[in-house]
Amino acid sequence: MEQTVEQKLKALYELQTIHTQIDKIRQVRGELPMEVSDLEDEVAGLETRIQKIKGELDELEDSIVTRKNMIKEALAATKKYETQLNDVKNNREYDAISKEIEIQGLEVQVSEKKIKEHGFEIANRTDGYQKALADLAELKKNLELKKAELDTITSETEKEEAVYLKKAEEAEKHTDERLLIAYNRLRNNAKNGLAVVTIQRDSCSGCFNQIPPQRQLDIRQRKKIIVCEHCGRILVDEGFALEENPVAE
């Protein structure tokens, strides 16, 4: 049986009332889900940064060990060459061995310089590493607090929300299909989620623009679907709000 315009409007207003209750429940959770998500991203990002710094510190430490071994090898080679100087037979051999000793000396100097530079880098990066670890500990602490807060609020509201979601699902079955499409589009575009609004103080309760008297009369007659000329919301008369609450238990 084809619904009358009044029945269609009543079904729409009932659906809007249910969705408004769902919105209020979700507002209780507020920005907490987003805050938790942002904190999780921050923790992951900082953990990646800490791993990178740790890897760089390990590389510097390994480089220092390598340089120290190079110094040991150069000093050993120098000692060997110095011993060989005692057995040289001519100036050419003497110059060649002296050159090798000089090269080993330069190798020691370069390695000592690198060890010193790496030491400074390790000191600087260790400060950043320790600060990052402290920041991570603080972030994780905040994350746990936010998660606990969200879990508490969710557990308090999820049952109530489930009831209204089921009611919304049932209400949609009794809503005109074309009107439901328009309703969902309006609701998605509205910041406050209101697609169906009443007349309040001769104005649209969605955008608060005044409604001409003749248009108000047409709305109250419930004979056709009328939308606000300013915001596009579907308008119903204030009598719907005074009738039996469709979402009452």
Summary of the structure (lengths in Angstrom):
residues: 249
radius of gyration: 38.9
end to end distance: 27.4
largest distance: 124.6
contacts: 667
relative contact order: 0.15
helix: 76%
strand: 5%
